[in-house]
């Protein structure tokens, strides 16, 4: 091999003694290195994941051993007989048409403002036979459309097919009490059964691409598919993530570049029928609420919402608020911030606001962005990071998707766009005063609740670390909301399961983090879509800022 080395006045011919054998050996070493790298970094043999995963997986050549052990999540508030049931008899679940709701202790149905209201709900199955066990998810609320007034109550399950609903007379007028069987015990069983059947609920595929070759394979937070797979746990920041290995041998694990939502949830017609809920009991109970004075509704306590200890926001009981004349009023504190551009701007000036979650939390950013006249730094692209600024008052808002599982819509999205919330928190510098709002909810529906628990566990660890180095940060967890989605690919049943998990994970730092209750406002407004209306988001954002703004 020859090289020419040139100077200003001379040209020197140099010969480097590279033989064909030397070149071949060098190339062989390079190829061997790449193969070793492929095996170690993205091996089809799953090694024991980090401690946070709490799981042991053993692999046989070419296929996954069926013995996959995952440490069970904490007990839920759902009875075991519901979780374990799989009965597709259409007459077995509680039927709203056969069940009844009656007033307890006040046959006149006349109440004073602020008085407690109690109703008894008795469930019967499709044959009219009284249910003898509990576990059905029953909800109660009160509405008066003429006054744009709504409130939510809470329900006690007596475990024998009867339930007691507790409400409160919060405004003067003629409201009606409504009740619904949101989800039956048998419907809960079908949901848990689906989680146990490999391949029944497919939410995402990974897109592998190299030069002109591409292929899509199923991805999930647990390798419940047959055959070889790629372990992307390390790339997913210590949280479990796997994709089936491409069948095309020219595509390697490191050729994974994008993800795409497919929403393939294979429920049978019988299963779907059992799962459908949110059936109203009839008739509504009409009541009358009066008062001796001229007061139109109860008043919240004089304590300001931004002075309420954070820990109290984690244990509030319904009703936490109510609508009156279309405005949401708290029952446990007084908002001291006006619903105005000037007040919101003053609160947020000289701050960075980071919102990490799904599209329901993105709606909060978009509401504030429009109201406060922010400037978007880039064009809007579905499920991609958003950064928007208000230069006059030095405010920056950003929104990021939480980590996988994140069901991007049917188009492909860069795999790097979804990172677990703890990754963003770990990057925040010492001494910052950021406002951080995190939500974890809908995208976890097709997966075992353990997946949400792991991501929450990692989040709590990072929150503790952040609070030590930056005690002036404000952190809030956006709670879970109710909705009635007929498509059943997303489901508000899991809200009660997730809430219990999140509250237990945050137990040691609840005094440092605000919990934003979104349940009452969506139950009493009879919210239908998993994307809340602009009116609901407006009130939710105001409630959040009532706690955050000092």
Protein Blocks (a to p, Z undefined) as FASTA:
>chain_A
ZZddddfkbccdddddddfklmmmmmmmmmmmmmmmmmmmmccbdcdddfklopacddde
hiacfbdcdddddddfbdfklmmgccfbfklpccfklgccddehianopacehiacdddd
ddddfkopacfbehiacddddddfknopacddddddehnopacdddddfbgcjddddddd
fbafklmmmmmmmmmmghkacfbdcdddehjbccdddddfbdcbgcjdddfklmnnopac
dddddfblkbcfklpfbdcdekiacbdfklmmmmpghiacddddddddddfblcfbdcdd
fbdfklgcfklmmmcccdfbdceehiacdfkbccfbdcdfklmmmmmgoiacdddddfkl
mmmmmmmmmmnopacfbdcdehiacddddfknopacddddddddddddfbdcdfklpccf
klmmmmpcghiacdcddddfklmmmpcfklmmmmmmmmmmmmmmmmmmmmmbccdddddd
ddddfklpacfklmmmmmmmmmmmmmmmmmmpccddfklmmmmnopabfbdcfklmmmmm
mmmmmmmpZZ
